[in-house]
């Protein structure tokens, strides 16, 4: 089963370099779940210059590996600073209804 983990390179561990994740889907097939997910074959690659990483996902018969190379961790550092600013109160958050109202006002002014 897929495990949700923090974005690789975003914590106190190493922040650049190679990262590997392994998971399997077989155990999810035999329990009571809301859905069943099984991958026969998967080959997927992604290049993300915005977050400074390359990803390769490979899967065969329910066994998967994710290979990731993080070459630039400045995105993670910016996100950590934004979270710290919100938690400290330096950056104020706005409720969704207020944000939507402001967006509508700005669109009507245009």
Secondary structure as GFF3:
##gff-version 3
##sequence-region A 1 110
A	DSSP	beta_strand	17	24	.	.	.	ID=ss1
A	DSSP	alpha_helix	26	29	.	.	.	ID=ss2
A	DSSP	beta_strand	41	48	.	.	.	ID=ss3
A	DSSP	beta_strand	53	60	.	.	.	ID=ss4
A	DSSP	beta_strand	63	70	.	.	.	ID=ss5
A	DSSP	alpha_helix	74	88	.	.	.	ID=ss6
A	DSSP	alpha_helix	96	109	.	.	.	ID=ss7
###
